[in-house]
Amino acid sequence: MLTNYYDKIAHIYDQTRWLTEPVAEEVADFILELVDATPETSFLEPGVGTGLNVIPLVRRGYSVTGVDISQEMLEQLRQKLHDIPQNLELICADASQLPFPDRSFDVVLTVHMVHTVSNWKKFLDDIARVLKPKGFYLNAQWITPPARREFEHYFRAILSKYEEPQDSKQRQKAIQEINVEEYFCKKGYRSNYLIAKTWMVKNKVEELLSFFKSRAYGLCWQVPDETFYRIMEEFEEFCNDHYGSLETELSSEAKFEIWAYTAS
């Protein structure tokens, strides 16, 4: 299911998210300073996707390895670079299973992906295993801009009328049970919370509506087609009434946040 989903949205993934290339460059600057990078510093991103987070590192010559389950997402990454440079290795595989020797990387970066793995503790064990001594694990996410989060909230309210309540509760419970901070602190790692970048995101209601119609987000994954069309009809009508026009522009601040873990 996940493979098919990401393969299908690969061509629209970047445009339906809110991290832009200029912002990614600034985040890369922040990360390089945070980990005190040298030309020999190596990076691994499980769930690398279209490469939004690491392409700036690749272009600057750092050794980068990316793992992703979707071949189509990786193909989008390849197209951005035209030719794959020697300092980049791409592996199409389940990113929750890291096929690398112990102590292979100076930095492991995950961006809003730990909740997607079936056994998060085993995955974090693997991350700790492949990190070099004094390496960094950076668990990051792009914080959804409030205006887009509110827009999603309205969609969820309509979606909830059509989905099984128990399924929704079980998914939310699974996400809430993940505690990366506690896991690494118990292993003796130091932790630090940082905001790498804040920036403004602007979208017209019509554009955001089109993203949902294209099923660009996980909450649309398993809704049957016929039900989904009814939901979108109701949601579009709501948007017209609530926002006054589909041409209304929504603007709010996004953040790139990082929890950095290093061995004591």
GUZA-425817 format. One line per field, with one value per residue: x, y, z of N, C-alpha, C in turn; residue in one letter. Coordinates in steps of 0.02 Angstrom, whole numbers. Example, Ala and Ser with C-alpha at 12.3 -4.5 7.8 and 13.67 -1.06 7.14 Angstrom:
BEGIN
nxx: 660, 642
nyy: -284, -112
nzz: 390, 354
caxx: 615, 684
cayy: -225, -53
cazz: 390, 357
cxx: 660, 645
cyy: -165, 2
czz: 390, 394
r: A, S
//
This chain:
BEGIN
nxx: 41, 93, 202, 141, 65, 162, 231, 133, 111, 231, 269, 204, 241, 337, 281, 165, 203, 285, 416, 537, 665, 760, 741, 779, 915, 959, 927, 1015, 1136, 1123, 1120, 1248, 1330, 1285, 1325, 1457, 1525, 1647, 1742, 1740, 1629, 1492, 1326, 1166, 1003, 863, 712, 721, 653, 609, 724, 726, 778, 914, 980, 1046, 1160, 1219, 1253, 1352, 1455, 1463, 1464, 1326, 1198, 1047, 894, 747, 579, 508, 526, 490, 491, 628, 669, 623, 712, 832, 811, 820, 955, 1009, 1135, 1193, 1299, 1463, 1467, 1344, 1235, 1099, 970, 845, 736, 661, 656, 657, 739, 902, 1029, 1172, 1344, 1399, 1430, 1437, 1404, 1418, 1314, 1143, 991, 821, 664, 513, 469, 480, 363, 310, 364, 355, 407, 464, 559, 653, 698, 759, 857, 935, 976, 1058, 1154, 1217, 1273, 1424, 1547, 1517, 1433, 1290, 1116, 983, 825, 696, 569, 457, 363, 192, 120, 12, -107, -125, -134, -255, -339, -327, -383, -519, -547, -526, -631, -742, -706, -710, -843, -864, -775, -720, -730, -651, -538, -473, -442, -353, -245, -202, -166, -56, 38, 55, 118, 251, 408, 539, 630, 634, 683, 816, 875, 875, 973, 1083, 1112, 1143, 1025, 954, 848, 806, 764, 782, 746, 629, 491, 383, 231, 125, -32, -165, -337, -396, -285, -238, -349, -342, -230, -277, -376, -296, -252, -136, -92, -70, -190, -286, -266, -331, -464, -608, -639, -768, -824, -728, -742, -867, -836, -745, -825, -912, -818, -764, -875, -890, -771, -791, -896, -842, -717, -753, -711, -628, -515, -457, -314, -208, -98, 41, 161, 292, 396, 557, 602, 718, 768, 910, 1024, 1161, 1294, 1347
nyy: -60, 65, 79, 88, 203, 308, 297, 339, 474, 535, 625, 742, 770, 866, 992, 993, 1001, 1107, 1145, 1234, 1245, 1353, 1370, 1244, 1249, 1341, 1272, 1166, 1234, 1263, 1134, 1084, 1167, 1134, 999, 1014, 995, 919, 904, 766, 717, 607, 569, 498, 472, 392, 356, 450, 500, 622, 690, 819, 864, 832, 859, 987, 956, 856, 926, 1006, 922, 828, 663, 566, 455, 385, 307, 232, 172, 190, 181, 274, 396, 407, 418, 545, 618, 586, 647, 781, 798, 760, 687, 556, 595, 542, 551, 518, 391, 293, 192, 79, 23, -45, 80, 67, -34, -44, -75, -79, -82, -82, 77, 167, 296, 474, 561, 536, 569, 592, 637, 675, 538, 428, 383, 306, 180, 5, -53, 46, 53, -45, 10, 128, 70, 20, 140, 193, 95, 108, 232, 325, 335, 475, 525, 604, 595, 660, 700, 758, 876, 959, 1087, 1101, 1241, 1350, 1397, 1304, 1191, 1215, 1213, 1078, 1024, 1057, 977, 850, 847, 831, 712, 625, 593, 493, 390, 244, 260, 189, 146, 267, 308, 207, 228, 355, 327, 241, 330, 419, 340, 332, 378, 456, 539, 492, 364, 382, 457, 366, 283, 356, 464, 636, 767, 893, 1024, 1112, 1250, 1256, 1339, 1466, 1512, 1599, 1537, 1536, 1507, 1491, 1454, 1375, 1310, 1231, 1150, 1080, 1002, 910, 849, 779, 680, 695, 674, 575, 554, 537, 415, 284, 296, 246, 268, 316, 364, 459, 555, 608, 664, 763, 846, 896, 958, 1057, 1139, 1181, 1255, 1361, 1427, 1453, 1521, 1619, 1634, 1536, 1593, 1655, 1696, 1606, 1629, 1590, 1545, 1429, 1299, 1224, 1099, 1021, 881, 846, 717, 655, 544, 525
nzz: 0, 46, -39, -167, -146, -124, -244, -332, -298, -317, -420, -387, -261, -206, -239, -165, -36, 88, 101, 24, -106, -82, 58, 102, 75, 171, 287, 272, 290, 426, 483, 447, 523, 649, 666, 658, 535, 428, 273, 262, 325, 338, 281, 315, 257, 299, 216, 114, 4, -116, -101, -47, 76, 76, -44, -52, 25, -50, -166, -117, -101, 2, 72, 44, 84, 34, 75, 18, 2, -112, -281, -377, -308, -282, -414, -447, -370, -434, -558, -526, -508, -626, -670, -566, -438, -378, -241, -192, -141, -182, -122, -153, -44, 106, 218, 353, 387, 402, 295, 332, 390, 564, 641, 528, 484, 506, 528, 550, 477, 499, 436, 486, 485, 571, 627, 527, 523, 563, 679, 788, 891, 861, 743, 789, 865, 762, 702, 805, 801, 673, 682, 697, 831, 935, 840, 759, 782, 698, 722, 636, 581, 468, 527, 509, 430, 522, 455, 353, 430, 497, 387, 351, 466, 451, 341, 397, 487, 406, 343, 452, 467, 380, 401, 495, 666, 760, 689, 663, 795, 833, 745, 787, 920, 901, 847, 953, 1049, 1017, 1075, 1051, 1115, 1250, 1227, 1176, 1278, 1383, 1336, 1361, 1281, 1240, 1221, 1115, 1073, 929, 822, 657, 552, 511, 408, 292, 225, 86, 14, -102, -68, -165, -221, -113, -100, -218, -193, -99, -175, -262, -182, -102, 26, 177, 250, 156, 99, 112, 82, 0, -177, -222, -103, -71, -173, -139, -15, -54, -132, -35, 47, -37, -54, 78, 91, 2, 67, 196, 179, 92, -39, -164, -205, -100, -5, 101, 234, 334, 463, 441, 513, 530, 627, 741, 834, 911, 940, 1030, 1073, 1241
caxx: 0, 135, 242, 97, 46, 216, 245, 82, 114, 300, 275, 175, 260, 370, 237, 111, 232, 299, 487, 562, 737, 799, 737, 819, 985, 972, 925, 1079, 1187, 1112, 1140, 1320, 1360, 1264, 1364, 1528, 1544, 1709, 1731, 1734, 1568, 1446, 1256, 1117, 933, 812, 652, 748, 602, 632, 788, 720, 818, 986, 1011, 1097, 1221, 1249, 1283, 1411, 1508, 1463, 1444, 1257, 1163, 975, 856, 675, 542, 476, 571, 469, 516, 699, 677, 617, 776, 883, 798, 844, 1028, 1028, 1180, 1205, 1370, 1495, 1457, 1276, 1212, 1027, 951, 772, 725, 624, 700, 659, 788, 962, 1076, 1239, 1384, 1401, 1472, 1448, 1387, 1427, 1249, 1082, 936, 753, 619, 442, 460, 484, 295, 290, 395, 313, 438, 506, 615, 703, 726, 804, 916, 975, 1008, 1112, 1205, 1254, 1307, 1492, 1555, 1508, 1392, 1228, 1051, 941, 755, 671, 507, 434, 301, 141, 97, -54, -164, -133, -157, -326, -372, -329, -431, -586, -554, -533, -698, -788, -685, -730, -912, -866, -729, -733, -698, -601, -477, -441, -414, -296, -189, -177, -133, 9, 83, 68, 159, 321, 442, 609, 669, 645, 724, 888, 899, 889, 1035, 1137, 1125, 1123, 975, 948, 795, 823, 726, 832, 723, 558, 478, 312, 202, 64, -68, -236, -380, -405, -225, -239, -402, -317, -184, -317, -408, -245, -235, -65, -76, -86, -258, -330, -241, -371, -534, -632, -647, -835, -831, -682, -773, -920, -803, -716, -880, -934, -764, -759, -932, -873, -718, -822, -935, -801, -665, -782, -690, -572, -457, -430, -246, -193, -28, 62, 232, 314, 459, 594, 628, 764, 790, 977, 1047, 1232, 1316, 1384
cayy: 0, 124, 85, 113, 271, 354, 296, 378, 546, 559, 681, 802, 773, 928, 1050, 990, 1014, 1178, 1158, 1254, 1235, 1403, 1355, 1184, 1271, 1372, 1218, 1130, 1274, 1254, 1065, 1078, 1200, 1096, 937, 1032, 954, 924, 875, 693, 699, 566, 577, 448, 488, 342, 391, 510, 527, 659, 721, 889, 881, 817, 881, 1038, 924, 821, 976, 1034, 872, 782, 594, 558, 393, 391, 245, 245, 114, 207, 192, 335, 453, 410, 441, 617, 643, 579, 697, 847, 800, 740, 630, 541, 604, 487, 558, 501, 323, 286, 122, 69, -30, -24, 125, 50, -87, -12, -128, -51, -106, -39, 137, 184, 365, 527, 593, 505, 618, 570, 695, 656, 471, 374, 356, 263, 113, -41, -64, 105, 42, -82, 58, 172, 27, 18, 205, 196, 47, 131, 295, 323, 366, 548, 545, 640, 577, 719, 682, 824, 881, 1026, 1101, 1125, 1310, 1349, 1405, 1240, 1143, 1229, 1188, 1005, 1009, 1059, 917, 792, 848, 801, 643, 585, 571, 438, 336, 206, 295, 147, 147, 331, 308, 161, 260, 408, 296, 216, 387, 448, 295, 339, 427, 454, 573, 446, 308, 400, 479, 305, 255, 399, 517, 705, 791, 965, 1043, 1173, 1270, 1272, 1391, 1484, 1547, 1609, 1496, 1565, 1466, 1504, 1398, 1332, 1269, 1181, 1104, 1036, 954, 858, 812, 734, 632, 704, 665, 510, 546, 520, 354, 223, 312, 221, 322, 346, 403, 516, 606, 641, 705, 822, 891, 929, 1001, 1116, 1182, 1212, 1305, 1421, 1462, 1474, 1569, 1671, 1624, 1490, 1635, 1682, 1674, 1589, 1640, 1578, 1529, 1359, 1291, 1161, 1087, 965, 854, 820, 669, 636, 500, 559
cazz: 0, 51, -100, -220, -131, -138, -315, -367, -285, -322, -466, -357, -190, -187, -246, -116, 30, 97, 104, -42, -114, -44, 129, 113, 76, 236, 336, 264, 324, 498, 501, 441, 581, 709, 673, 649, 477, 390, 207, 266, 361, 298, 301, 294, 269, 284, 193, 80, -41, -175, -86, -27, 134, 71, -107, -40, 50, -107, -212, -86, -102, 59, 59, 64, 67, 43, 69, 13, -23, -175, -337, -411, -269, -297, -483, -444, -344, -487, -610, -503, -512, -695, -662, -496, -423, -341, -169, -175, -151, -173, -113, -149, 5, 165, 255, 424, 395, 375, 275, 335, 446, 623, 640, 457, 466, 555, 541, 523, 476, 481, 433, 491, 457, 621, 639, 472, 528, 602, 745, 793, 936, 822, 695, 826, 881, 701, 694, 853, 779, 614, 696, 722, 896, 934, 784, 773, 754, 693, 710, 616, 544, 449, 562, 463, 442, 554, 409, 319, 481, 506, 326, 359, 520, 422, 300, 442, 518, 357, 334, 510, 460, 333, 418, 556, 723, 794, 649, 675, 862, 836, 712, 830, 977, 879, 840, 1019, 1089, 998, 1116, 1031, 1167, 1306, 1203, 1171, 1344, 1421, 1310, 1381, 1232, 1255, 1173, 1107, 1027, 893, 763, 606, 506, 506, 346, 278, 171, 60, -35, -111, -48, -224, -228, -61, -116, -272, -163, -69, -229, -291, -129, -89, 97, 204, 275, 100, 70, 110, 72, -66, -227, -223, -41, -74, -216, -100, 35, -86, -151, 27, 71, -80, -37, 142, 81, -28, 118, 253, 159, 50, -109, -172, -220, -37, 9, 170, 247, 403, 471, 447, 549, 524, 695, 746, 898, 898, 991, 1024, 1127, 1294
cxx: 43, 175, 200, 79, 101, 236, 196, 87, 184, 306, 245, 198, 287, 322, 181, 137, 252, 372, 512, 638, 778, 798, 781, 894, 1003, 972, 990, 1135, 1184, 1137, 1216, 1356, 1345, 1309, 1439, 1558, 1613, 1696, 1720, 1669, 1519, 1376, 1215, 1048, 889, 747, 671, 700, 631, 695, 785, 769, 894, 1019, 1061, 1163, 1258, 1285, 1345, 1467, 1510, 1439, 1374, 1230, 1089, 941, 782, 641, 513, 527, 554, 492, 591, 713, 669, 681, 829, 874, 822, 919, 1054, 1074, 1192, 1280, 1397, 1482, 1386, 1262, 1138, 1009, 875, 760, 682, 670, 703, 708, 853, 1016, 1149, 1277, 1379, 1447, 1488, 1441, 1399, 1361, 1194, 1026, 871, 708, 547, 430, 459, 416, 273, 317, 354, 340, 488, 566, 671, 738, 776, 866, 964, 1011, 1067, 1170, 1248, 1288, 1379, 1495, 1553, 1469, 1328, 1168, 1007, 870, 717, 601, 494, 367, 251, 121, 26, -113, -177, -157, -232, -366, -380, -379, -502, -598, -565, -603, -749, -771, -710, -802, -918, -822, -749, -696, -642, -536, -438, -408, -352, -235, -159, -140, -63, 60, 102, 115, 233, 353, 517, 654, 685, 691, 798, 916, 915, 954, 1095, 1155, 1106, 1073, 973, 894, 811, 773, 775, 812, 649, 549, 403, 290, 135, 33, -139, -276, -388, -346, -223, -292, -380, -269, -222, -352, -360, -221, -161, -44, -103, -158, -308, -316, -295, -446, -556, -649, -715, -846, -788, -711, -828, -890, -777, -769, -904, -881, -758, -816, -918, -822, -746, -859, -890, -751, -691, -767, -632, -508, -426, -361, -236, -118, -12, 134, 244, 380, 491, 627, 668, 774, 857, 1000, 1120, 1250, 1357, 1457
cyy: 63, 134, 115, 186, 320, 355, 341, 453, 576, 622, 746, 813, 842, 987, 1051, 996, 1087, 1194, 1174, 1243, 1288, 1391, 1294, 1201, 1301, 1320, 1178, 1168, 1263, 1185, 1057, 1110, 1161, 1036, 949, 992, 970, 896, 799, 671, 663, 570, 518, 476, 429, 379, 454, 541, 561, 699, 793, 908, 875, 840, 938, 1010, 888, 870, 1009, 983, 824, 713, 583, 491, 402, 324, 263, 184, 126, 222, 257, 398, 462, 435, 517, 649, 641, 632, 766, 854, 783, 679, 619, 548, 547, 491, 543, 428, 319, 212, 118, 8, -1, 16, 109, -7, -63, -63, -104, -80, -58, 21, 159, 259, 413, 558, 550, 556, 583, 631, 669, 586, 415, 342, 308, 192, 70, -53, -8, 95, 4, -35, 104, 134, 27, 84, 212, 151, 75, 198, 283, 351, 442, 572, 578, 604, 638, 696, 747, 819, 953, 1036, 1131, 1197, 1310, 1355, 1340, 1187, 1152, 1203, 1112, 984, 1008, 997, 855, 789, 817, 728, 599, 559, 509, 379, 302, 239, 254, 147, 211, 333, 264, 193, 315, 381, 272, 272, 414, 405, 302, 394, 422, 484, 526, 389, 325, 424, 419, 272, 300, 454, 585, 727, 867, 979, 1110, 1187, 1294, 1330, 1403, 1522, 1552, 1567, 1527, 1518, 1492, 1442, 1349, 1285, 1214, 1128, 1055, 984, 895, 816, 762, 681, 634, 689, 599, 501, 530, 450, 300, 237, 286, 279, 356, 389, 465, 572, 644, 687, 769, 871, 930, 978, 1064, 1165, 1218, 1268, 1369, 1461, 1492, 1529, 1625, 1664, 1575, 1528, 1665, 1653, 1663, 1594, 1628, 1552, 1454, 1358, 1224, 1149, 1022, 946, 820, 777, 651, 593, 539, 536
czz: 0, -12, -156, -209, -149, -212, -353, -357, -295, -365, -439, -285, -170, -188, -194, -44, 34, 109, 34, -45, -78, 31, 145, 115, 144, 292, 333, 298, 400, 521, 499, 500, 644, 720, 665, 592, 450, 320, 208, 300, 315, 326, 274, 307, 250, 268, 157, 31, -103, -161, -62, 28, 123, 6, -96, -14, -6, -152, -183, -77, -44, 38, 88, 40, 82, 32, 65, -19, -92, -229, -373, -373, -282, -367, -487, -418, -399, -541, -590, -513, -582, -694, -587, -482, -381, -267, -146, -191, -135, -172, -108, -104, 61, 209, 329, 439, 362, 360, 274, 395, 506, 610, 569, 443, 524, 575, 510, 531, 458, 484, 430, 462, 509, 632, 583, 478, 576, 672, 757, 840, 901, 772, 730, 849, 822, 689, 741, 832, 723, 626, 720, 793, 890, 873, 807, 742, 756, 674, 697, 586, 523, 484, 513, 480, 471, 507, 371, 368, 495, 447, 330, 412, 493, 378, 343, 472, 470, 346, 391, 506, 417, 354, 483, 614, 755, 756, 661, 743, 867, 802, 756, 891, 960, 873, 908, 1061, 1073, 1040, 1103, 1085, 1225, 1287, 1205, 1237, 1387, 1399, 1326, 1331, 1260, 1202, 1172, 1056, 995, 837, 711, 562, 515, 440, 334, 218, 151, 8, -41, -91, -106, -234, -176, -74, -170, -245, -133, -123, -262, -242, -111, -18, 124, 226, 219, 72, 58, 103, 4, -112, -222, -161, -43, -117, -178, -47, 4, -109, -90, 52, 29, -66, 29, 132, 50, 24, 173, 235, 115, -23, -110, -189, -158, -24, 84, 181, 320, 403, 478, 485, 531, 591, 697, 819, 883, 956, 977, 1084, 1177, 1294
r: M, L, T, N, Y, Y, D, K, I, A, H, I, Y, D, Q, T, R, W, L, T, E, P, V, A, E, E, V, A, D, F, I, L, E, L, V, D, A, T, P, E, T, S, F, L, E, P, G, V, G, T, G, L, N, V, I, P, L, V, R, R, G, Y, S, V, T, G, V, D, I, S, Q, E, M, L, E, Q, L, R, Q, K, L, H, D, I, P, Q, N, L, E, L, I, C, A, D, A, S, Q, L, P, F, P, D, R, S, F, D, V, V, L, T, V, H, M, V, H, T, V, S, N, W, K, K, F, L, D, D, I, A, R, V, L, K, P, K, G, F, Y, L, N, A, Q, W, I, T, P, P, A, R, R, E, F, E, H, Y, F, R, A, I, L, S, K, Y, E, E, P, Q, D, S, K, Q, R, Q, K, A, I, Q, E, I, N, V, E, E, Y, F, C, K, K, G, Y, R, S, N, Y, L, I, A, K, T, W, M, V, K, N, K, V, E, E, L, L, S, F, F, K, S, R, A, Y, G, L, C, W, Q, V, P, D, E, T, F, Y, R, I, M, E, E, F, E, E, F, C, N, D, H, Y, G, S, L, E, T, E, L, S, S, E, A, K, F, E, I, W, A, Y, T, A, S
//
